[in-house]
Amino acid sequence: MSAPQRKLIPFMPSRAFDSRRRLVDIRDNIRLASGFVEGLTYDAFRDNLLVFCGVTRCLEILSEASRRLPAELKERHSHIQWSAIAGAGNVYRHDYEAVERLLIWGTIHERLPELLAVVEQELSGSSE
């Protein structure tokens, strides 16, 4: 006996919900990547393949989520290098052999704090 067939009703989330979801994904992956390297020196990070891979995966997710943010949000924060964030994801996925640990380290410590501040500012306008 087969299971009864259910009729699926398409669900189209609002763009506001979708944007919020992407912002949460970015925030959570920044926090996760930062947590992975917390207390590590660069040398310890460089030599820990597990941490490096975990951080790189967080940056991949962050990159993809950034691509799905609306243009008006990106325009409000034009000082953020959105195209570089999106482009970095292509490197992580397709040119993975070119991913340098020092650049990842710099991204975590020099770029993500500013991005996190913007994301938290955007999220503060809505409840979780």
Secondary structure, 3 states (H helix, E strand, C coil): CCCCCCCCCCCCCCHHHHHHHHHHHHHHHHHHHHHHHCCCCHHHHHCCHHHHHHHHHHHHHHHHHHHCCCHHHHHHCCCCCHHHHHHHHHHHHHCHHHCCHHHHHHHHHHHHHHHHHHHHHHHCCCCC
